[in-house]
């Protein structure tokens, strides 16, 4: 399962997305208002942050301008019960939409569903807009002509889902191989430890033999043999 929890969003999220979208006001849904409000305030960008769809509707109704916000950011959850409602609210009050998986959301399943919801509202993915710095699964949606909407999106999103399914399969294989290597490393480490001890024992035995040979050749041993010769039993 591929997920990207909101609490893991980088601490300079507001600065990075402000660099990607240099102009305009932000509306953020599905995020902590205090945390993200401080981030945007520090960057000097105006942003309305909502935790829920109800808050979004309330904030969007406060402004009667035709285009209330230039950029809408949605940290979507694993639940899809309010997808159409939130998509309608965001498409009504924002020009461009940025989709980012929230806590526990499997973006390989959720993103194609959300893209289809926004497609019906006239917003299509801009695959040339690189938002990987924000999140690997982040996606920008913009308003496109109908002929592009009908031809491009289903094919690309299906390919996207297949690609990430294959990535998940490869990740599972990699984890299995790593576990096998770790299991093999343990007996190898024990054998290496025994080999080191064996080498140490051999060095000690060699040293003892050298000391024995040195004692045999020493003058003291020869004098001792001469002195002790009369006392030896025949």
C-alpha contacts under 8 A as a table, 3 or more apart, distances in Angstrom:
res1	aa1	res2	aa2	distance
1	X	106	X	5.95
1	X	168	X	7.32
2	X	105	X	7.44
2	X	106	X	5.01
2	X	107	X	6.35
2	X	108	X	7.00
2	X	168	X	7.71
3	X	101	X	6.76
3	X	102	X	7.40
3	X	103	X	6.92
3	X	104	X	5.27
3	X	105	X	5.10
3	X	106	X	4.95
3	X	107	X	6.48
4	X	8	X	7.19
4	X	101	X	5.57
4	X	102	X	5.70
4	X	103	X	5.95
4	X	104	X	6.59
4	X	105	X	6.76
4	X	106	X	7.97
4	X	135	X	7.82
5	X	8	X	5.52
5	X	9	X	7.23
5	X	101	X	7.14
5	X	102	X	4.92
5	X	103	X	3.59
5	X	104	X	5.97
5	X	105	X	7.60
6	X	9	X	5.41
6	X	31	X	7.25
6	X	75	X	7.25
6	X	101	X	7.69
6	X	102	X	4.96
6	X	103	X	5.28
7	X	103	X	7.54
9	X	13	X	6.74
9	X	134	X	7.61
9	X	135	X	7.83
10	X	13	X	5.32
10	X	134	X	7.49
11	X	39	X	7.97
12	X	15	X	5.31
12	X	16	X	6.30
12	X	39	X	7.07
13	X	16	X	5.22
13	X	17	X	6.16
13	X	39	X	7.46
13	X	134	X	6.72
14	X	17	X	5.36
14	X	18	X	5.89
14	X	36	X	7.28
14	X	39	X	5.52
14	X	40	X	5.25
14	X	43	X	6.94
15	X	18	X	5.08
15	X	19	X	6.26
15	X	39	X	7.50
15	X	40	X	7.29
15	X	43	X	5.95
16	X	19	X	5.13
16	X	20	X	6.46
16	X	133	X	7.65
16	X	134	X	7.09
17	X	20	X	4.89
17	X	21	X	6.08
17	X	134	X	7.20
18	X	21	X	5.05
18	X	22	X	5.49
18	X	23	X	7.67
18	X	43	X	7.79
18	X	45	X	7.46
19	X	22	X	5.36
20	X	131	X	7.84
21	X	24	X	7.47
21	X	71	X	7.90
23	X	70	X	7.96
24	X	46	X	7.92
24	X	69	X	6.87
24	X	70	X	5.08
24	X	71	X	6.90
25	X	45	X	6.93
25	X	46	X	5.28
25	X	47	X	5.76
25	X	68	X	7.95
25	X	69	X	5.05
25	X	70	X	5.39
25	X	71	X	6.28
26	X	45	X	7.89
26	X	46	X	6.38
26	X	47	X	4.43
26	X	48	X	6.33
26	X	69	X	5.79
26	X	70	X	6.35
26	X	71	X	4.87
26	X	72	X	5.71
26	X	73	X	7.27
27	X	47	X	5.46
27	X	48	X	4.69
27	X	49	X	5.83
27	X	50	X	7.75
27	X	69	X	6.42
27	X	71	X	6.40
27	X	72	X	4.77
27	X	73	X	6.13
27	X	94	X	7.60
28	X	31	X	6.76
28	X	47	X	7.23
28	X	48	X	6.17
28	X	49	X	4.60
28	X	50	X	5.99
28	X	72	X	5.86
28	X	73	X	4.57
28	X	74	X	5.89
28	X	75	X	7.79
29	X	49	X	6.04
29	X	50	X	4.76
29	X	51	X	5.66
29	X	52	X	6.38
29	X	53	X	7.26
29	X	56	X	6.78
29	X	72	X	7.81
29	X	73	X	6.15
29	X	74	X	4.81
29	X	75	X	6.15
30	X	50	X	6.10
30	X	51	X	4.38
30	X	52	X	5.77
30	X	74	X	6.19
30	X	75	X	5.01
30	X	76	X	6.53
30	X	77	X	7.77
30	X	102	X	7.67
31	X	36	X	7.04
31	X	49	X	6.74
31	X	50	X	6.32
31	X	51	X	5.18
31	X	75	X	6.65
32	X	35	X	5.48
32	X	36	X	6.03
32	X	37	X	7.94
32	X	49	X	7.30
32	X	50	X	7.29
32	X	51	X	6.16
33	X	36	X	5.46
33	X	37	X	5.34
33	X	49	X	4.98
33	X	50	X	6.01
33	X	51	X	6.79
34	X	37	X	5.08
34	X	38	X	6.14
35	X	38	X	5.47
35	X	39	X	6.52
36	X	39	X	4.93
36	X	40	X	6.24
36	X	49	X	6.98
37	X	40	X	5.39
37	X	41	X	6.08
37	X	47	X	6.98
37	X	48	X	7.44
37	X	49	X	6.47
38	X	41	X	5.00
38	X	42	X	6.11
39	X	42	X	5.25
39	X	43	X	6.58
40	X	43	X	5.13
40	X	44	X	6.29
40	X	45	X	5.40
40	X	46	X	6.68
40	X	47	X	6.43
41	X	44	X	5.08
41	X	45	X	6.04
41	X	46	X	6.98
41	X	47	X	7.97
42	X	45	X	7.76
48	X	59	X	7.31
50	X	53	X	7.49
50	X	55	X	5.43
50	X	56	X	5.67
51	X	55	X	6.67
51	X	56	X	7.85
52	X	55	X	5.35
52	X	56	X	6.36
53	X	56	X	4.86
53	X	57	X	6.26
53	X	82	X	7.73
53	X	85	X	7.66
53	X	86	X	5.87
54	X	57	X	5.24
54	X	58	X	6.36
55	X	58	X	5.08
55	X	59	X	6.13
56	X	59	X	5.21
56	X	60	X	6.06
56	X	89	X	7.41
57	X	60	X	5.19
57	X	61	X	6.16
57	X	89	X	6.63
58	X	61	X	5.32
58	X	62	X	6.68
59	X	62	X	5.45
59	X	63	X	7.58
60	X	63	X	6.00
60	X	68	X	7.26
60	X	89	X	7.87
60	X	93	X	6.18
61	X	64	X	6.76
63	X	68	X	6.31
64	X	68	X	7.26
65	X	68	X	5.32
66	X	93	X	7.73
67	X	70	X	6.89
67	X	92	X	7.94
67	X	93	X	5.99
67	X	94	X	6.24
67	X	95	X	6.76
68	X	93	X	5.31
68	X	94	X	6.26
69	X	72	X	6.89
69	X	93	X	5.95
69	X	94	X	4.61
69	X	95	X	6.67
70	X	94	X	5.23
70	X	95	X	4.94
70	X	96	X	6.15
71	X	94	X	5.58
71	X	95	X	5.99
71	X	96	X	4.89
71	X	97	X	5.78
71	X	98	X	7.33
72	X	90	X	6.40
72	X	94	X	5.40
72	X	95	X	7.35
72	X	96	X	6.12
72	X	97	X	4.64
72	X	98	X	6.06
73	X	97	X	5.83
73	X	98	X	4.65
73	X	99	X	6.10
73	X	100	X	7.47
74	X	97	X	7.51
74	X	98	X	6.20
74	X	99	X	5.12
74	X	100	X	6.10
75	X	99	X	6.34
75	X	100	X	4.86
75	X	101	X	5.43
75	X	102	X	4.80
76	X	99	X	7.06
76	X	100	X	6.38
76	X	101	X	5.30
76	X	102	X	5.13
76	X	105	X	7.19
77	X	80	X	7.45
77	X	101	X	6.62
77	X	102	X	5.01
77	X	103	X	6.13
77	X	104	X	6.87
77	X	105	X	5.25
78	X	102	X	7.53
78	X	103	X	7.44
78	X	104	X	6.02
78	X	105	X	4.19
78	X	106	X	6.72
78	X	110	X	7.25
79	X	82	X	7.73
79	X	105	X	7.97
80	X	83	X	5.18
80	X	110	X	7.97
81	X	84	X	7.94
82	X	85	X	5.27
82	X	86	X	6.07
83	X	86	X	5.38
83	X	87	X	5.98
83	X	114	X	6.99
83	X	117	X	7.51
84	X	87	X	5.04
84	X	88	X	6.06
84	X	117	X	6.26
85	X	88	X	5.23
85	X	89	X	6.29
86	X	89	X	5.07
86	X	90	X	6.02
87	X	90	X	5.20
87	X	91	X	5.95
87	X	114	X	7.90
87	X	117	X	6.76
87	X	118	X	6.22
88	X	91	X	5.21
88	X	92	X	6.05
88	X	118	X	7.93
88	X	121	X	7.35
89	X	92	X	5.15
89	X	93	X	6.27
90	X	93	X	5.29
90	X	94	X	5.59
90	X	97	X	7.40
91	X	94	X	5.53
91	X	95	X	6.79
91	X	96	X	7.93
91	X	97	X	7.54
91	X	118	X	7.61
91	X	121	X	7.09
91	X	123	X	7.78
92	X	95	X	7.95
94	X	97	X	6.88
95	X	142	X	7.15
95	X	143	X	7.70
96	X	140	X	7.07
96	X	141	X	5.80
96	X	142	X	5.11
96	X	143	X	7.50
97	X	140	X	5.70
97	X	141	X	4.97
97	X	142	X	6.71
98	X	138	X	6.86
98	X	139	X	5.58
98	X	140	X	4.49
98	X	141	X	6.22
99	X	111	X	8.00
99	X	138	X	5.55
99	X	139	X	5.18
99	X	140	X	6.43
99	X	141	X	7.84
100	X	135	X	6.91
100	X	137	X	6.53
100	X	138	X	4.65
100	X	139	X	6.81
101	X	104	X	7.96
101	X	105	X	5.61
101	X	106	X	7.34
101	X	107	X	5.99
101	X	137	X	7.02
101	X	138	X	7.21
102	X	105	X	5.57
105	X	110	X	7.08
106	X	109	X	5.76
106	X	110	X	6.05
107	X	110	X	4.81
107	X	111	X	5.08
107	X	137	X	6.95
108	X	111	X	6.07
108	X	112	X	7.23
108	X	160	X	7.69
108	X	161	X	5.25
108	X	164	X	6.55
108	X	165	X	7.38
109	X	112	X	6.30
109	X	113	X	7.03
109	X	161	X	7.36
110	X	113	X	5.31
110	X	114	X	6.31
111	X	114	X	5.12
111	X	115	X	6.02
112	X	115	X	5.04
112	X	116	X	6.19
112	X	157	X	5.85
112	X	158	X	7.62
112	X	161	X	7.77
113	X	116	X	5.23
113	X	117	X	6.40
114	X	117	X	4.96
114	X	118	X	6.29
115	X	118	X	5.23
115	X	119	X	5.93
115	X	124	X	7.20
115	X	125	X	7.33
116	X	119	X	4.87
116	X	120	X	6.44
117	X	120	X	5.56
117	X	121	X	6.91
118	X	121	X	4.94
118	X	122	X	6.41
118	X	123	X	5.24
118	X	124	X	6.93
119	X	122	X	5.10
119	X	123	X	5.04
119	X	124	X	5.57
119	X	149	X	6.62
120	X	123	X	7.45
122	X	143	X	5.66
122	X	144	X	6.65
122	X	145	X	7.91
122	X	146	X	7.37
122	X	149	X	7.50
123	X	141	X	5.62
123	X	142	X	4.94
123	X	143	X	4.35
123	X	144	X	6.28
123	X	149	X	7.96
124	X	141	X	5.02
124	X	142	X	5.30
124	X	143	X	5.97
124	X	144	X	6.07
124	X	149	X	6.29
124	X	153	X	7.12
125	X	139	X	6.77
125	X	140	X	5.70
125	X	141	X	4.28
125	X	142	X	6.26
125	X	153	X	7.29
126	X	129	X	5.66
126	X	139	X	7.41
126	X	140	X	5.55
126	X	141	X	5.62
126	X	142	X	6.36
127	X	130	X	7.25
127	X	139	X	7.42
127	X	140	X	7.37
129	X	139	X	7.73
129	X	140	X	6.52
130	X	133	X	7.75
130	X	139	X	8.00
131	X	134	X	5.52
131	X	135	X	6.58
131	X	136	X	7.22
131	X	138	X	5.73
131	X	139	X	6.64
131	X	140	X	7.64
132	X	135	X	4.94
132	X	136	X	4.43
132	X	137	X	6.95
132	X	138	X	6.44
133	X	136	X	7.05
134	X	138	X	6.82
135	X	138	X	5.15
144	X	148	X	6.77
144	X	149	X	6.70
145	X	148	X	5.69
145	X	149	X	6.49
146	X	149	X	4.88
146	X	150	X	6.34
147	X	150	X	5.40
147	X	151	X	6.35
148	X	151	X	5.31
148	X	152	X	5.68
148	X	153	X	7.74
149	X	152	X	6.05
149	X	153	X	6.14
150	X	153	X	6.79
150	X	154	X	7.76
151	X	154	X	7.23
151	X	155	X	7.62
152	X	155	X	5.84
152	X	156	X	6.33
153	X	156	X	5.31
153	X	157	X	6.00
154	X	157	X	5.31
154	X	158	X	6.02
155	X	158	X	5.26
155	X	159	X	6.26
156	X	159	X	5.09
156	X	160	X	6.09
157	X	160	X	4.83
157	X	161	X	6.21
158	X	161	X	5.19
158	X	162	X	6.30
159	X	162	X	5.11
159	X	163	X	6.07
160	X	163	X	5.13
160	X	164	X	6.35
161	X	164	X	5.35
161	X	165	X	6.11
162	X	165	X	5.07
162	X	166	X	6.22
163	X	166	X	5.22
163	X	167	X	6.26
164	X	167	X	4.74
164	X	168	X	6.14
165	X	168	X	5.11
165	X	169	X	6.37
166	X	169	X	5.01
166	X	170	X	6.18
167	X	170	X	5.06
167	X	171	X	6.07
168	X	171	X	5.02
168	X	172	X	6.26
169	X	172	X	5.22
169	X	173	X	6.37
170	X	173	X	5.05
170	X	174	X	6.10
171	X	174	X	4.98
171	X	175	X	6.17
172	X	175	X	5.13
172	X	176	X	6.24
173	X	176	X	5.08
173	X	177	X	6.20
174	X	177	X	5.10
174	X	178	X	6.10
175	X	178	X	5.07
175	X	179	X	6.15
176	X	179	X	5.13
176	X	180	X	6.26
177	X	180	X	5.03
177	X	181	X	6.17
178	X	181	X	5.05
178	X	182	X	6.13
179	X	182	X	5.09
179	X	183	X	6.15
180	X	183	X	5.06
180	X	184	X	6.20
181	X	184	X	5.01
181	X	185	X	6.06
182	X	185	X	5.01
182	X	186	X	6.68
183	X	186	X	5.72
183	X	187	X	7.71
184	X	187	X	6.09
184	X	188	X	6.55
185	X	188	X	5.04
185	X	189	X	5.97
186	X	189	X	5.15
186	X	190	X	6.44
187	X	190	X	5.00
187	X	191	X	6.19
188	X	191	X	5.10
188	X	192	X	6.15
189	X	192	X	5.07
189	X	193	X	6.18
190	X	193	X	5.05
190	X	194	X	6.32
191	X	194	X	5.08
191	X	195	X	6.10
192	X	195	X	4.95
192	X	196	X	6.19
193	X	196	X	5.19
193	X	197	X	6.37
194	X	197	X	5.08
194	X	198	X	6.14
195	X	198	X	4.99
195	X	199	X	6.21
196	X	199	X	5.12
196	X	200	X	6.21
197	X	200	X	4.97
197	X	201	X	6.19
198	X	201	X	5.07
198	X	202	X	6.22
199	X	202	X	5.10
199	X	203	X	6.29
200	X	203	X	5.15
200	X	204	X	6.30
201	X	204	X	5.07
201	X	205	X	6.13
202	X	205	X	5.06
202	X	206	X	6.07
203	X	206	X	5.09
203	X	207	X	6.14
204	X	207	X	5.04
204	X	208	X	6.19
205	X	208	X	5.08
205	X	209	X	6.24
206	X	209	X	5.15
206	X	210	X	6.26
207	X	210	X	5.11
207	X	211	X	6.21
208	X	211	X	5.05
208	X	212	X	6.11
209	X	212	X	4.94
209	X	213	X	6.17
210	X	213	X	5.13
210	X	214	X	6.14
211	X	214	X	5.02
211	X	215	X	6.21
212	X	215	X	5.15
212	X	216	X	6.29
213	X	216	X	5.08
213	X	217	X	6.40
214	X	217	X	5.26
214	X	218	X	6.14
215	X	218	X	5.09
215	X	221	X	6.80
216	X	221	X	6.44
217	X	221	X	7.29
217	X	222	X	7.81
218	X	221	X	5.58
218	X	222	X	6.87
219	X	222	X	5.12
219	X	223	X	6.22
220	X	223	X	5.20
220	X	224	X	6.10
221	X	224	X	4.99
221	X	225	X	6.18
222	X	225	X	5.08
222	X	226	X	6.41
223	X	226	X	5.17
223	X	227	X	6.21
224	X	227	X	5.16
224	X	228	X	5.98
225	X	228	X	5.15
225	X	229	X	5.90
226	X	229	X	5.21
227	X	230	X	7.15
228	X	231	X	5.55
228	X	232	X	6.67
229	X	232	X	5.48
